[in-house]
Amino acid sequence: MDILLTGSVAYDYLMTFPGKFEEQILPERLSSISLSFLVDSMTRERGGVAPNIAYTLALLGAKPRLMATVGQDFSDYRAWLDAQGIDTEYAKAIPDVFTASFFATTDQTSAQIASFSPGAMGHAAVQSIKDVAQKPEMVVISPNAPDAMTKFAAECRELDIPYLYDPSQQLLRLEGEEIARDMQGAHFLFVNDYEFGLISKKTGLNLDGMLAQVDHIVITRGKDGADIYADGKETHIPTVPEREIVDPTGVGDAFRGGFLAAYSHGWDWELCGQIGSLAAVYVLEQSGTQNHSYTREEFVARFRKHFDDSEQLNQLLEK
C-alpha cells in the first residue's frame, strides 16, 4: 500500500537538570519569574510525528512517503530518512527557516519545562496533496499546522483518498466543528483515551456518534493496551511486556506505524493491533523516537512469544 504521511517533522532537544524545579520557584514572585537552569546534558534527537510513523513502517518493510515542510537544517535528517527507505521527495525545505524544534528540560522528579518552535512547520499549508505525482492509497493526517491539517483532509475528500485522521496535540487549537468536519468521511480516527474525551467534549459526540462519521476508530490506552472499533465490534489489544521502561515519547507513533504496516497487508483487526502493540514497545525501551531497530526476523520471533502464531506473519519476512 502506498502511504503518504503528513505532519510535523522536528528536532527534539532534550536536557536534564540535576535538581528540582520546585525548589527554584518562589510562588510569591511568579509574576516576575526569571530563571535559567544549568543542565547536565543535552541531546538532539530526530522527531516529529510523520517521520516517527514512517520509520516503523520502513522497519517492517513498507516504502512510506513523507510530505512536510522542513528547514534549512534538515539535510542530515533527510539523509537518515532516505537511508531507512523513506521517500522524502515531498519534504519541502523552506529557505532561511529552521526545522520545527522541541526544547525540553527534565528535572530529577521527571517534571518538565518545554517549548516548541514550529519553524518550517508553520508553512505546511503551502503544500498540496494534488501536487503529489502518484495518487496515494492512504494519507495520514497527523499533528501539523492547523490550516494544513484542514486543507489536507478537504483534499482527501475531494480526491476520494482514504485518510487516517490523527489530530493529537493540535486538538487544543481546533474547534469542535472543525474536528467533526474532518472526522466525517475519514477511514480511521486514531486517538488516545484522553484525546477521545476531549473530542467528545468539543463535538458533543459519544462513541456511537463518532462511528456514524468515521469508518474505524482506534483508541490507545497506555498500559491498558488499545481498543479497535470496526465492523460493528470492539477488539481489545493488550500491551506487550516491556524489557525495561526508558522513555514513552513516540510510543503512539510506533503503534500507528505497526498497525498500518499490518493493515497494508489486508490483515484482520486483531493482528493489526498486535503488530502495532509490539512495534510500540520497542520505542518504550529506548530513549528517542527513532533510535530503536530490529530485523523483521527478530520482530516476528518476539511476536510469536506473546501472541498466537499466524502464517500471515511470514509475509513480513519477504524481502
Backbone bond lengths (Angstrom), bond angles and torsions (degrees), N, CA, C in turn:
res aa  C-N    CA-C-N  psi(-1)  N-CA   C-N-CA  omega(-1)  CA-C   N-CA-C  phi
1 M - - - 1.467 - - 1.518 109.25 -
2 D 1.312 115.99 133.20 1.463 121.82 178.40 1.532 108.70 -85.65
3 I 1.333 116.70 109.04 1.458 122.30 -176.64 1.521 109.91 -111.26
4 L 1.333 115.87 126.65 1.465 122.77 176.66 1.524 108.31 -105.14
5 L 1.334 116.10 122.78 1.459 120.82 -177.83 1.524 110.46 -104.57
6 T 1.332 115.92 122.87 1.452 120.96 173.50 1.522 108.12 -111.76
7 G 1.323 116.44 152.87 1.459 119.66 179.06 1.516 111.43 145.90
8 S 1.316 114.54 -170.80 1.462 120.38 -175.52 1.517 112.05 -69.17
9 V 1.318 114.98 144.91 1.463 123.77 166.65 1.525 105.23 -125.82
10 A 1.314 117.24 126.73 1.464 118.83 -172.43 1.520 111.55 -147.69
11 Y 1.317 114.08 158.61 1.454 121.95 165.78 1.525 107.50 -100.03
12 D 1.327 116.48 134.39 1.459 121.99 177.19 1.524 108.81 -103.80
13 Y 1.327 116.74 118.08 1.464 122.36 177.08 1.530 107.16 -101.18
14 L 1.329 116.23 108.74 1.459 121.90 -171.86 1.524 110.13 -111.16
15 M 1.341 115.74 123.23 1.457 122.20 -176.57 1.523 110.83 -124.31
16 T 1.333 116.45 153.75 1.455 121.24 178.45 1.529 109.85 -122.34
17 F 1.333 115.61 133.27 1.465 122.61 177.28 1.522 108.08 -106.99
18 P 1.349 119.74 127.75 1.461 121.55 -172.34 1.527 115.03 -76.64
19 G 1.325 117.88 -0.48 1.453 121.04 179.24 1.512 112.23 -114.42
20 K 1.346 115.58 -155.29 1.450 122.26 179.02 1.523 109.23 -119.97
21 F 1.320 116.23 128.35 1.462 120.06 179.22 1.525 111.18 -56.69
22 E 1.331 116.38 -40.78 1.469 120.84 -173.69 1.525 112.03 -61.19
23 E 1.331 117.30 -25.78 1.455 120.85 -179.88 1.529 112.54 -79.81
24 Q 1.321 116.64 -12.41 1.463 120.83 -177.87 1.539 112.53 -101.96
25 I 1.308 116.19 -6.83 1.462 120.64 -174.62 1.520 110.57 -101.30
26 L 1.332 116.36 127.80 1.465 122.68 177.04 1.521 108.11 -99.49
27 P 1.320 118.40 106.39 1.470 120.82 -175.93 1.519 113.42 -54.06
28 E 1.347 116.80 -35.47 1.468 119.50 -178.03 1.520 112.58 -75.25
29 R 1.347 117.26 -6.78 1.474 120.92 -178.68 1.530 111.60 -117.85
30 L 1.325 118.16 20.46 1.463 120.12 -176.44 1.518 112.45 -61.11
31 S 1.320 117.46 -31.48 1.473 120.03 -177.96 1.522 112.15 -69.40
32 S 1.341 117.45 -15.47 1.472 120.36 179.59 1.526 110.64 -130.17
33 I 1.336 116.05 31.66 1.456 120.11 -176.31 1.530 112.04 -60.30
34 S 1.330 115.61 137.24 1.464 121.42 178.62 1.523 107.27 -150.89
35 L 1.310 115.95 104.22 1.456 121.20 -174.49 1.526 111.21 -133.31
36 S 1.324 115.70 146.78 1.456 122.08 172.66 1.519 107.13 -136.62
37 F 1.326 116.51 125.35 1.454 120.75 -176.40 1.531 110.82 -103.02
38 L 1.321 116.51 126.90 1.459 121.68 174.47 1.527 107.48 -83.01
39 V 1.336 116.71 114.58 1.463 120.51 -173.43 1.521 110.83 -95.28
40 D 1.329 114.35 156.17 1.471 121.03 -180.00 1.520 112.55 -79.70
41 S 1.327 115.79 -35.57 1.462 119.10 -173.67 1.518 110.25 -153.47
42 M 1.319 115.34 159.98 1.456 121.11 174.51 1.520 109.01 -147.67
43 T 1.311 115.54 135.26 1.456 120.60 173.32 1.521 108.83 -126.23
44 R 1.311 115.76 150.16 1.465 120.43 173.67 1.520 107.77 -110.79
45 E 1.319 115.58 120.36 1.455 121.32 -177.11 1.526 110.31 -114.58
46 R 1.325 115.10 149.91 1.463 119.90 172.94 1.527 108.40 -73.81
47 G 1.328 117.20 133.88 1.457 120.46 -178.53 1.517 112.09 -149.77
48 G 1.303 114.82 -163.86 1.465 121.62 -174.98 1.515 109.76 102.43
49 V 1.329 116.32 137.11 1.464 120.55 -173.26 1.526 112.37 -61.82
50 A 1.326 117.41 -46.32 1.469 119.74 -175.00 1.532 112.56 -61.52
51 P 1.339 119.96 -51.62 1.475 118.01 178.51 1.522 113.40 -69.34
52 N 1.347 118.03 -26.69 1.465 119.07 175.32 1.526 110.83 -61.71
53 I 1.333 116.52 -46.14 1.461 120.41 177.72 1.524 110.31 -64.21
54 A 1.332 115.31 -43.38 1.462 120.35 -178.74 1.526 111.51 -60.46
55 Y 1.334 116.53 -37.19 1.465 120.36 -177.77 1.524 111.12 -62.09
56 T 1.339 116.95 -45.14 1.460 119.44 177.98 1.525 111.17 -65.04
57 L 1.315 117.23 -42.44 1.462 120.10 176.61 1.528 110.75 -55.79
58 A 1.326 116.16 -43.98 1.466 119.76 -178.82 1.524 111.37 -66.84
59 L 1.339 117.92 -39.77 1.463 120.67 177.60 1.527 111.27 -58.17
60 L 1.346 115.74 -32.72 1.457 120.51 -177.22 1.532 112.57 -95.15
61 G 1.325 115.76 15.98 1.457 119.66 170.04 1.505 116.84 96.01
62 A 1.336 118.42 -0.32 1.465 120.54 178.79 1.525 110.40 -81.16
63 K 1.316 116.05 168.73 1.467 122.78 178.76 1.530 108.63 -123.88
64 P 1.335 117.36 70.39 1.469 119.85 -175.46 1.522 112.62 -72.12
65 R 1.328 114.18 156.18 1.462 120.73 175.06 1.523 109.26 -113.52
66 L 1.320 116.01 142.87 1.460 122.89 -177.87 1.515 110.14 -111.01
67 M 1.350 116.90 129.15 1.464 120.77 174.08 1.520 107.92 -124.80
68 A 1.332 116.04 113.19 1.456 120.85 -176.76 1.520 108.97 -162.84
69 T 1.326 115.87 163.34 1.461 120.44 173.04 1.518 108.45 -100.48
70 V 1.327 115.35 132.61 1.457 122.42 -175.26 1.519 108.93 -129.07
71 G 1.328 116.21 171.92 1.455 120.13 -175.22 1.510 114.54 -101.95
72 Q 1.329 113.85 -175.48 1.459 121.32 -178.20 1.534 111.97 -68.89
73 D 1.341 116.44 -13.46 1.455 121.63 -178.39 1.526 112.41 -99.01
74 F 1.327 117.67 20.06 1.461 121.45 -171.23 1.530 113.83 -91.65
75 S 1.308 119.17 -6.25 1.472 120.59 -169.25 1.523 112.97 -58.54
76 D 1.334 117.98 -44.22 1.465 120.10 179.63 1.524 111.31 -65.78
77 Y 1.313 116.12 -40.39 1.466 121.24 179.46 1.526 109.53 -64.63
78 R 1.330 116.44 -42.43 1.470 120.11 178.44 1.528 110.54 -59.97
79 A 1.322 116.11 -44.92 1.467 120.00 -179.77 1.526 110.86 -60.56
80 W 1.344 116.77 -39.48 1.465 120.94 177.75 1.527 110.51 -62.99
81 L 1.323 117.90 -48.49 1.461 121.05 -178.60 1.523 111.26 -63.11
82 D 1.327 116.44 -42.72 1.467 120.30 178.05 1.527 110.45 -58.70
83 A 1.327 115.60 -40.50 1.472 120.14 -178.65 1.527 111.90 -66.82
84 Q 1.325 116.83 -24.28 1.476 120.65 178.67 1.524 112.19 -85.75
85 G 1.321 117.59 -3.99 1.460 120.76 -179.99 1.512 113.81 91.85
86 I 1.329 116.72 20.75 1.471 122.29 178.50 1.524 108.60 -99.84
87 D 1.305 116.60 127.83 1.460 122.58 -177.62 1.524 109.30 -79.08
88 T 1.337 117.34 114.72 1.470 121.71 -178.26 1.533 112.70 -106.60
89 E 1.336 116.83 19.87 1.464 119.57 -178.79 1.528 111.67 -53.87
90 Y 1.338 116.84 -37.28 1.462 120.35 -176.51 1.527 112.58 -100.58
91 A 1.338 116.45 23.68 1.457 121.02 167.90 1.530 105.76 -88.75
92 K 1.314 115.82 100.02 1.466 121.85 -171.49 1.529 110.80 -89.48
93 A 1.326 116.17 121.26 1.458 121.21 179.20 1.531 110.33 -81.82
94 I 1.329 116.26 128.94 1.464 122.75 177.85 1.530 107.45 -97.05
95 P 1.334 118.58 119.88 1.471 120.87 -176.68 1.530 112.22 -61.25
96 D 1.331 115.30 142.78 1.474 123.04 172.72 1.526 113.37 61.48
97 V 1.315 117.07 24.67 1.471 122.07 177.30 1.525 107.75 -132.04
98 F 1.331 116.67 145.76 1.459 120.66 178.04 1.528 110.61 -88.47
99 T 1.329 115.27 152.66 1.463 121.27 170.84 1.523 108.64 -59.32
100 A 1.319 117.14 146.56 1.457 121.06 177.71 1.526 109.89 -48.91
101 S 1.342 116.11 143.19 1.461 120.52 -174.55 1.523 110.88 -135.91
102 F 1.320 114.40 137.76 1.457 122.36 177.81 1.522 107.74 -115.29
103 F 1.329 116.83 121.37 1.462 122.48 -179.02 1.530 108.44 -112.88
104 A 1.324 116.89 119.42 1.460 120.02 -177.20 1.521 110.37 -134.58
105 T 1.340 115.42 130.75 1.460 121.70 173.89 1.520 108.07 -115.04
106 T 1.318 116.12 127.53 1.466 121.94 -177.40 1.525 109.04 -115.99
107 D 1.351 116.06 135.40 1.461 119.01 -179.37 1.529 111.27 -96.70
108 Q 1.328 116.18 -171.51 1.466 121.06 -175.78 1.524 113.28 -65.01
109 T 1.323 116.99 -22.71 1.468 120.54 -177.71 1.523 112.16 -96.25
110 S 1.341 116.91 6.01 1.469 124.30 -176.55 1.523 112.40 74.07
111 A 1.344 117.55 9.43 1.465 119.84 169.62 1.527 107.44 -67.02
112 Q 1.327 116.07 148.62 1.458 119.50 -173.24 1.527 111.04 -136.31
113 I 1.315 115.21 137.08 1.460 122.32 171.10 1.521 106.53 -116.67
114 A 1.320 116.71 125.58 1.465 119.48 -172.25 1.524 111.71 -139.25
115 S 1.312 114.23 158.33 1.462 122.27 174.50 1.523 108.39 -138.97
116 F 1.335 116.50 149.39 1.463 121.04 178.36 1.518 108.84 -128.72
117 S 1.311 114.98 125.34 1.466 120.82 175.72 1.522 108.55 -107.14
118 P 1.340 118.61 114.91 1.472 119.57 -175.21 1.517 113.56 -66.56
119 G 1.325 118.45 -28.50 1.451 120.31 178.09 1.517 112.83 47.90
120 A 1.332 115.50 -126.71 1.460 120.64 -176.40 1.523 112.69 -63.88
121 M 1.333 117.72 -23.98 1.461 120.02 179.69 1.525 111.40 -59.30
122 G 1.323 116.50 -29.87 1.458 119.99 179.46 1.518 113.90 -63.06
123 H 1.341 117.21 -13.50 1.466 121.66 -179.69 1.531 112.24 -100.62
124 A 1.325 117.96 9.95 1.471 121.35 -170.95 1.523 113.63 -58.23
125 A 1.328 116.86 -29.67 1.469 119.42 -176.81 1.525 113.33 -70.69
126 V 1.336 118.61 -7.06 1.471 119.42 175.83 1.523 110.11 -71.77
127 Q 1.330 116.80 -17.28 1.454 119.90 179.74 1.522 110.65 -87.45
128 S 1.323 115.71 162.66 1.459 120.83 179.58 1.522 109.72 -146.92
129 I 1.312 115.97 135.99 1.470 120.59 176.15 1.526 110.02 -63.42
130 K 1.333 116.77 -25.21 1.463 121.10 178.68 1.525 111.94 -64.47
131 D 1.339 116.55 -20.59 1.465 120.29 -178.93 1.526 112.87 -89.16
132 V 1.326 117.21 -4.43 1.467 120.56 179.35 1.522 108.59 -75.44
133 A 1.317 115.68 123.59 1.464 120.68 -171.03 1.524 112.71 -59.54
134 Q 1.311 116.99 -47.06 1.464 121.21 -179.57 1.522 108.65 -104.28
135 K 1.312 117.25 120.62 1.468 121.55 -177.98 1.517 110.01 -60.36
136 P 1.343 118.40 121.09 1.471 119.80 -179.81 1.524 111.72 -71.40
137 E 1.324 115.23 156.69 1.469 120.45 176.68 1.523 111.81 -86.38
138 M 1.335 116.89 -19.65 1.465 122.30 178.03 1.521 107.66 -152.37
139 V 1.334 116.39 138.41 1.458 121.71 174.78 1.523 108.27 -117.96
140 V 1.319 116.11 133.09 1.460 121.26 174.19 1.519 107.98 -100.23
141 I 1.330 116.15 120.92 1.462 121.65 177.70 1.517 106.93 -106.16
142 S 1.324 115.62 96.27 1.455 122.09 -178.07 1.528 109.60 -107.92
143 P 1.348 118.76 173.95 1.467 121.37 -173.40 1.520 112.88 -49.76
144 N 1.327 114.30 131.71 1.455 122.28 -172.03 1.514 106.48 -159.71
145 A 1.322 117.87 -173.07 1.458 119.38 170.18 1.527 107.97 -58.61
146 P 1.341 119.04 130.78 1.468 120.78 -174.76 1.523 114.03 -54.06
147 D 1.340 117.87 -39.04 1.465 118.98 -179.19 1.523 111.23 -67.59
148 A 1.339 117.00 -30.26 1.467 120.31 177.60 1.527 110.42 -71.53
149 M 1.327 117.31 -41.13 1.457 120.45 178.92 1.525 110.76 -60.19
150 T 1.340 115.82 -43.87 1.464 120.90 178.11 1.521 111.03 -62.13
151 K 1.323 115.58 -44.24 1.465 120.66 -178.66 1.524 111.45 -64.08
152 F 1.322 117.96 -45.65 1.465 120.77 -176.57 1.529 111.37 -66.99
153 A 1.328 117.25 -37.84 1.466 119.66 177.57 1.523 110.41 -63.90
154 A 1.333 116.91 -42.28 1.466 120.66 179.32 1.525 110.46 -64.09
155 E 1.338 116.75 -40.28 1.462 119.84 179.99 1.524 111.15 -66.57
156 C 1.332 117.32 -38.46 1.465 119.86 177.70 1.519 110.72 -62.01
157 R 1.329 116.97 -41.50 1.462 119.66 178.88 1.527 110.45 -66.08
158 E 1.318 116.34 -40.19 1.465 120.49 -179.72 1.532 111.38 -66.51
159 L 1.347 115.79 -39.32 1.464 120.57 -176.61 1.525 112.60 -89.90
160 D 1.328 116.63 -0.33 1.458 122.63 -179.80 1.532 110.72 58.60
161 I 1.345 115.49 48.75 1.462 122.10 177.02 1.528 108.11 -108.55
162 P 1.321 119.00 123.45 1.470 120.00 175.86 1.531 110.15 -58.20
163 Y 1.336 116.08 139.49 1.460 117.68 178.79 1.522 111.92 -138.00
164 L 1.329 113.54 149.21 1.454 122.68 175.56 1.514 106.88 -97.96
165 Y 1.321 116.55 121.57 1.465 122.02 -178.00 1.526 108.80 -100.25
166 D 1.332 115.68 118.11 1.461 122.68 -174.77 1.535 108.53 -133.71
167 P 1.349 118.18 75.65 1.471 120.69 -172.97 1.521 114.08 -70.66
168 S 1.321 117.77 -31.56 1.462 124.57 170.61 1.528 113.29 42.80
169 Q 1.351 116.98 -120.64 1.460 121.60 -172.72 1.527 113.36 -61.14
170 Q 1.311 118.40 -19.61 1.467 119.76 -177.32 1.527 112.71 -88.12
171 L 1.318 118.46 2.99 1.463 120.00 179.34 1.521 111.84 -59.38
172 L 1.323 116.73 -32.54 1.464 119.84 -179.81 1.523 111.66 -66.26
173 R 1.325 116.74 -24.66 1.464 120.99 -178.55 1.523 113.10 -92.96
174 L 1.324 117.29 -9.28 1.458 121.10 -175.02 1.523 110.88 -104.31
175 E 1.320 115.65 140.13 1.462 121.47 176.08 1.533 109.59 -82.03
176 G 1.330 115.92 159.68 1.453 120.69 -178.66 1.514 112.88 -57.69
177 E 1.350 116.55 -38.98 1.467 119.79 -179.43 1.521 110.96 -64.94
178 E 1.334 116.67 -37.13 1.464 120.26 179.15 1.519 110.98 -67.68
179 I 1.330 116.14 -43.13 1.462 120.31 179.92 1.519 110.71 -62.68
180 A 1.351 115.97 -46.31 1.467 120.16 -178.80 1.517 111.04 -62.76
181 R 1.326 116.75 -40.41 1.468 120.29 -179.69 1.516 111.34 -63.31
182 D 1.332 117.49 -43.82 1.458 119.71 -174.71 1.526 112.63 -83.39
183 M 1.335 117.52 -17.99 1.457 119.63 168.35 1.521 110.26 -70.51
184 Q 1.315 115.33 -37.01 1.463 119.52 -174.06 1.526 110.39 -63.92
185 G 1.288 115.82 120.58 1.459 119.95 -179.89 1.514 113.40 92.12
186 A 1.366 118.01 -8.26 1.467 119.82 177.90 1.522 109.92 -68.77
187 H 1.313 115.94 146.93 1.466 120.42 178.01 1.530 109.90 -77.43
188 F 1.347 116.24 -37.78 1.456 122.32 177.82 1.518 110.19 -133.18
189 L 1.317 116.38 145.28 1.457 123.32 162.63 1.525 105.97 -117.27
190 F 1.343 116.74 122.18 1.461 122.37 177.59 1.519 109.10 -114.64
191 V 1.331 116.87 123.12 1.468 121.66 179.34 1.529 108.82 -148.41
192 N 1.350 116.32 164.27 1.459 118.32 166.93 1.522 108.60 -92.73
193 D 1.322 117.48 175.89 1.462 119.03 -172.80 1.523 112.84 -65.87
194 Y 1.336 117.37 -33.69 1.467 119.63 177.26 1.523 110.60 -67.47
195 E 1.322 115.92 -43.73 1.466 120.25 179.41 1.529 111.03 -63.74
196 F 1.328 116.86 -36.53 1.463 120.12 176.47 1.530 110.13 -59.56
197 G 1.329 116.35 -44.42 1.457 119.80 178.46 1.511 112.44 -63.39
198 L 1.330 116.53 -37.95 1.461 120.38 179.57 1.525 110.98 -67.81
199 I 1.345 117.10 -40.73 1.462 120.38 176.94 1.520 110.18 -63.15
200 S 1.330 116.08 -42.55 1.462 119.97 179.36 1.517 111.10 -60.37
201 K 1.328 116.51 -42.63 1.468 120.96 179.51 1.518 111.07 -65.30
202 K 1.333 117.47 -42.94 1.460 120.96 -175.54 1.521 113.09 -74.34
203 T 1.329 116.66 -32.53 1.472 120.20 -175.80 1.527 113.11 -99.81
204 G 1.330 116.38 -18.66 1.455 119.89 -175.07 1.513 113.39 76.65
205 L 1.329 117.03 13.35 1.467 121.68 -177.47 1.518 110.99 -103.11
206 N 1.328 116.70 135.26 1.454 120.26 170.65 1.525 108.71 -89.12
207 L 1.328 116.67 -172.83 1.465 119.89 -177.11 1.527 111.44 -58.12
208 D 1.308 116.94 -46.27 1.470 119.55 -179.46 1.521 111.18 -63.06
209 G 1.319 115.93 -37.69 1.458 119.27 178.47 1.510 112.43 -65.04
210 M 1.327 116.25 -38.57 1.461 119.78 177.86 1.522 110.80 -69.01
211 L 1.341 116.73 -39.89 1.461 119.97 -179.83 1.523 112.35 -66.78
212 A 1.331 116.57 -17.60 1.458 119.70 174.83 1.522 111.15 -76.37
213 Q 1.352 116.32 -14.70 1.458 120.54 -177.14 1.521 113.15 -109.53
214 V 1.339 116.56 -31.24 1.464 120.28 -176.09 1.524 108.11 -122.34
215 D 1.315 116.75 143.05 1.467 120.92 -173.49 1.520 113.46 -63.16
216 H 1.345 116.43 -47.70 1.465 120.93 -173.90 1.527 109.10 -139.48
217 I 1.320 116.48 141.46 1.464 121.46 179.16 1.521 109.13 -124.23
218 V 1.321 115.53 132.84 1.470 121.66 175.44 1.525 107.31 -121.30
219 I 1.333 115.92 124.05 1.460 121.86 179.76 1.520 108.45 -117.47
220 T 1.330 116.82 117.50 1.458 120.63 176.52 1.525 108.37 -88.48
221 R 1.349 115.97 144.63 1.470 120.29 -172.71 1.527 111.86 -131.59
222 G 1.335 116.84 35.41 1.448 120.13 176.84 1.521 112.06 59.69
223 K 1.350 116.88 -130.14 1.461 121.82 -177.97 1.525 112.95 -64.36
224 D 1.359 116.01 -15.26 1.466 119.86 179.51 1.524 112.92 -90.71
225 G 1.326 117.13 10.76 1.459 120.44 174.77 1.515 113.58 86.00
226 A 1.317 115.91 -140.90 1.463 121.45 -176.95 1.518 109.12 -150.83
227 D 1.320 115.73 156.76 1.459 121.77 176.32 1.516 109.44 -125.83
228 I 1.324 115.89 134.09 1.455 123.02 179.25 1.527 108.13 -112.06
229 Y 1.325 115.86 124.96 1.465 121.29 178.75 1.522 107.27 -111.16
230 A 1.323 115.62 106.52 1.459 120.80 -174.92 1.512 110.27 -155.51
231 D 1.310 115.97 145.91 1.472 122.20 176.12 1.533 112.04 55.88
232 G 1.336 116.17 35.23 1.452 120.91 175.42 1.513 115.25 76.74
233 K 1.329 118.36 12.66 1.460 119.97 179.36 1.521 110.84 -141.28
234 E 1.325 115.08 163.08 1.460 122.42 178.67 1.522 109.54 -107.91
235 T 1.333 116.47 132.27 1.464 121.77 177.90 1.526 108.40 -120.13
236 H 1.307 117.16 120.10 1.466 120.79 179.71 1.523 109.86 -92.68
237 I 1.328 115.87 136.41 1.459 122.32 -179.59 1.529 108.61 -118.93
238 P 1.320 118.86 117.74 1.471 120.44 177.96 1.527 111.44 -77.13
239 T 1.313 115.99 162.36 1.458 120.23 175.01 1.528 109.63 -77.66
240 V 1.320 115.55 160.64 1.462 121.77 172.91 1.534 107.44 -93.13
241 P 1.326 118.98 132.02 1.473 120.42 179.25 1.525 111.09 -56.73
242 E 1.322 115.34 131.16 1.462 119.73 -178.64 1.525 110.72 -86.80
243 R 1.324 116.36 150.98 1.462 121.08 175.14 1.519 110.15 -75.56
244 E 1.323 116.74 -34.46 1.456 123.93 172.95 1.527 107.60 -163.68
245 I 1.321 115.77 157.57 1.464 120.21 176.68 1.520 107.88 -105.31
246 V 1.335 115.78 119.77 1.462 120.70 -179.75 1.525 110.62 -111.79
247 D 1.339 117.79 -52.29 1.460 120.69 -176.75 1.525 108.63 -159.79
248 P 1.341 118.00 124.28 1.465 119.83 -177.72 1.527 114.66 -81.75
249 T 1.329 117.52 -5.38 1.463 120.06 -177.47 1.527 110.70 -60.38
250 G 1.340 116.93 126.45 1.457 121.85 176.62 1.511 114.64 90.38
251 V 1.343 117.45 -0.52 1.458 120.01 -178.98 1.530 111.11 -61.65
252 G 1.332 116.42 -44.00 1.466 120.14 179.39 1.519 112.73 -62.70
253 D 1.323 116.58 -36.38 1.467 120.26 178.44 1.530 110.79 -64.23
254 A 1.324 115.87 -42.28 1.470 119.63 179.29 1.525 110.64 -65.90
255 F 1.341 117.32 -37.59 1.467 119.75 176.00 1.518 110.11 -58.41
256 R 1.315 116.92 -44.98 1.468 120.61 179.69 1.526 110.82 -62.21
257 G 1.343 116.63 -42.70 1.455 119.75 179.41 1.518 112.55 -62.36
258 G 1.336 116.42 -44.52 1.457 119.73 178.39 1.515 112.48 -65.26
259 F 1.332 116.15 -42.83 1.458 121.18 178.68 1.529 110.61 -59.04
260 L 1.338 116.26 -47.15 1.462 120.25 -178.00 1.532 111.59 -67.91
261 A 1.333 117.35 -34.16 1.463 119.58 177.43 1.524 109.95 -61.44
262 A 1.337 116.39 -42.47 1.460 120.23 178.60 1.527 111.24 -70.67
263 Y 1.331 116.22 -41.07 1.470 120.46 -179.52 1.525 110.88 -61.27
264 S 1.334 116.29 -35.99 1.467 119.83 -179.32 1.523 111.91 -65.30
265 H 1.346 116.79 -19.83 1.470 121.19 175.33 1.527 111.86 -87.34
266 G 1.336 117.12 -6.13 1.453 120.30 -179.19 1.517 113.87 80.57
267 W 1.350 117.39 23.04 1.449 121.04 -176.88 1.521 111.42 -79.05
268 D 1.340 116.71 163.67 1.463 121.02 -176.97 1.531 110.42 -71.16
269 W 1.355 115.03 166.67 1.461 120.54 -172.98 1.525 112.13 -61.96
270 E 1.327 117.29 -39.70 1.463 119.23 -178.87 1.520 111.04 -63.04
271 L 1.325 117.07 -44.61 1.459 119.91 -179.68 1.529 110.93 -67.15
272 C 1.324 117.21 -37.83 1.479 120.60 176.33 1.530 109.96 -58.48
273 G 1.337 115.94 -46.00 1.459 119.70 -179.43 1.513 112.38 -66.92
274 Q 1.320 117.51 -38.57 1.469 121.19 -179.90 1.531 111.00 -65.72
275 I 1.323 116.35 -41.61 1.473 119.77 176.50 1.523 109.33 -62.06
276 G 1.339 117.07 -42.22 1.460 120.51 177.29 1.517 112.11 -61.99
277 S 1.328 116.67 -41.54 1.461 121.49 -178.83 1.528 111.54 -63.04
278 L 1.318 116.89 -42.73 1.460 119.77 179.05 1.529 110.84 -69.24
279 A 1.322 117.21 -41.77 1.469 119.44 178.41 1.526 110.58 -59.09
280 A 1.336 116.68 -36.53 1.461 121.36 -177.60 1.521 112.42 -66.31
281 V 1.337 117.39 -39.27 1.463 119.19 -173.38 1.525 111.49 -68.40
282 Y 1.322 117.88 -26.74 1.463 119.73 176.83 1.528 111.11 -61.80
283 V 1.330 117.74 -35.10 1.461 120.92 179.17 1.529 110.24 -72.41
284 L 1.324 116.70 -39.84 1.459 121.57 179.37 1.520 111.50 -58.33
285 E 1.317 116.78 -29.49 1.466 122.07 -174.98 1.529 113.15 -88.40
286 Q 1.347 117.51 2.68 1.458 121.15 -178.42 1.530 109.98 -133.83
287 S 1.314 116.92 158.72 1.455 122.17 171.02 1.521 108.47 -90.36
288 G 1.317 117.25 130.22 1.458 120.80 -176.13 1.508 110.78 97.14
289 T 1.318 115.61 151.72 1.463 120.25 -173.23 1.522 113.98 -89.78
290 Q 1.337 117.49 -11.83 1.468 120.24 179.99 1.530 111.67 -134.25
291 N 1.321 117.01 27.40 1.467 120.80 -178.90 1.519 113.01 -98.19
292 H 1.327 117.10 -7.43 1.465 120.69 177.43 1.523 109.53 -85.80
293 S 1.304 115.92 160.54 1.467 119.84 176.14 1.522 108.94 -157.49
294 Y 1.310 116.04 158.16 1.455 122.50 175.93 1.515 107.56 -164.73
295 T 1.317 115.76 152.99 1.456 119.26 170.50 1.527 107.51 -82.92
296 R 1.300 116.32 162.29 1.459 118.37 178.04 1.534 110.96 -67.11
297 E 1.334 116.35 -29.17 1.456 119.81 175.95 1.534 110.46 -65.03
298 E 1.328 116.62 -43.09 1.465 120.89 178.43 1.528 110.73 -64.18
299 F 1.320 116.18 -40.68 1.461 120.86 -179.80 1.529 110.52 -62.69
300 V 1.319 116.96 -46.94 1.468 120.85 -178.41 1.530 110.37 -65.19
301 A 1.323 117.25 -39.80 1.467 120.18 179.88 1.529 110.91 -62.77
302 R 1.321 116.35 -42.05 1.478 119.46 179.20 1.527 110.60 -69.37
303 F 1.318 116.65 -37.20 1.470 120.28 177.56 1.524 110.14 -57.79
304 R 1.312 116.23 -44.87 1.460 120.65 -174.78 1.532 112.54 -69.09
305 K 1.329 117.21 -15.09 1.454 120.16 175.94 1.529 112.07 -78.47
306 H 1.333 116.44 -22.10 1.467 120.13 -170.89 1.525 113.83 -115.93
307 F 1.326 117.93 -23.56 1.454 120.98 -176.88 1.526 109.90 -128.26
308 D 1.312 115.26 165.95 1.461 119.53 175.36 1.517 110.12 -60.93
309 D 1.300 116.29 139.22 1.462 120.63 -179.82 1.530 110.17 -66.03
310 S 1.304 115.57 149.40 1.460 121.14 177.43 1.517 108.62 -139.55
311 E 1.310 116.02 129.50 1.462 120.16 178.59 1.526 110.85 -61.67
312 Q 1.329 115.73 -24.45 1.463 119.03 -179.96 1.527 111.74 -61.44
313 L 1.350 116.59 -27.29 1.460 120.08 -178.67 1.526 112.23 -60.50
314 N 1.313 116.35 -24.01 1.461 118.82 179.75 1.520 111.67 -61.00
315 Q 1.336 116.55 -22.57 1.465 119.86 177.68 1.524 111.34 -64.27
316 L 1.352 115.87 -31.09 1.464 119.00 178.06 1.521 111.90 -67.19
317 L 1.320 117.32 -22.26 1.457 121.11 -177.32 1.518 112.51 -85.48
318 E 1.322 116.26 -8.15 1.460 120.16 179.63 1.526 109.03 -76.06
319 K 1.279 117.15 127.17 1.467 121.55 -178.15 1.522 110.94 -82.67
